[in-house]
Amino acid sequence: MVSWSHPYAFAFAALVLALADPAAAITGEWLGTNRWTWPGGKTWAGSLGFLLVTLGLAIAFGFAVGEPRPILALVASVGIS
């Protein structure tokens, strides 16, 4: 892993942990009344907050790196569903 030559992947993972996880915690505390059915106490609002921040980061990284294919795949998958 140390010699893996994808610095953007490491940066993306670090930003997801630094931004999406706190966003999930804040959103879950603020808006979270409905909880998932399995143990852990996760809320729907927190999970949605995590998802939205992660998707925003993915889109930003796609444009910053100049690789729009993942963004196009995301748009296509949302459009199909």
C-alpha positions as MATLAB code, in Angstrom:
seq = 'MVSWSHPYAFAFAALVLALADPAAAITGEWLGTNRWTWPGGKTWAGSLGFLLVTLGLAIAFGFAVGEPRPILALVASVGIS';
ca = [
       0.000    0.000    0.000;
       2.810    2.428    0.731;
       4.129    2.141   -2.806;
       0.724    2.423   -4.454;
       0.989    5.266   -6.973;
      -2.449    6.833   -6.568;
      -2.048    9.893   -4.346;
      -5.534   11.133   -5.260;
      -7.062    7.977   -3.800;
      -5.270    8.566   -0.498;
      -6.318   12.220   -0.484;
      -9.915   11.285   -1.289;
     -10.043    8.715    1.512;
      -8.560   11.188    4.001;
     -11.066   13.880    3.015;
     -13.986   11.466    3.273;
     -12.928   10.590    6.809;
     -12.246   14.236    7.667;
     -15.450   15.712    6.195;
     -18.126   13.083    5.585;
     -17.891   11.342    8.941;
     -18.320   14.540   10.992;
     -21.093   15.639    8.619;
     -22.873   12.357    9.293;
     -22.510   12.822   13.041;
     -23.767   16.399   12.978;
     -26.648   15.632   10.622;
     -27.593   12.531   12.586;
     -27.683   14.453   15.849;
     -29.547   17.413   14.389;
     -32.132   15.672   12.189;
     -31.898   12.037   13.200;
     -35.052   10.629   14.661;
     -35.445    7.534   12.481;
     -32.804    4.896   13.097;
     -31.684    1.905   11.065;
     -33.044   -1.426   12.239;
     -29.658   -3.062   12.918;
     -27.613   -2.294   16.040;
     -25.301    0.677   16.111;
     -27.692    3.582   16.468;
     -27.093    5.015   12.985;
     -29.738    7.381   11.660;
     -31.111    7.779    8.169;
     -30.245   11.482    8.200;
     -26.644   10.822    9.201;
     -26.241    8.196    6.514;
     -27.675   10.560    3.918;
     -25.345   13.324    5.097;
     -22.362   10.997    4.713;
     -23.509    9.975    1.238;
     -24.036   13.535    0.011;
     -20.676   14.795    1.265;
     -18.907   11.768   -0.229;
     -20.641   12.251   -3.581;
     -19.724   15.941   -3.556;
     -16.096   15.061   -2.893;
     -16.145   12.441   -5.645;
     -17.494   14.935   -8.160;
     -14.961   17.572   -7.097;
     -12.109   15.076   -7.382;
     -13.340   13.924  -10.782;
     -13.193   17.452  -12.130;
      -9.922   18.305  -10.360;
      -8.157   15.236  -11.706;
      -9.656   15.650  -15.164;
     -11.286   12.234  -15.180;
     -15.019   12.691  -15.820;
     -15.869    8.997  -16.419;
     -16.753    8.247  -12.770;
     -18.943   11.352  -12.714;
     -20.683   10.301  -15.920;
     -21.224    6.810  -14.494;
     -22.739    8.329  -11.357;
     -25.077   10.559  -13.371;
     -26.082    7.630  -15.584;
     -26.788    5.363  -12.617;
     -28.924    8.003  -10.930;
     -30.736    8.650  -14.212;
     -31.467    4.952  -14.717;
     -32.827    4.472  -11.237;
];
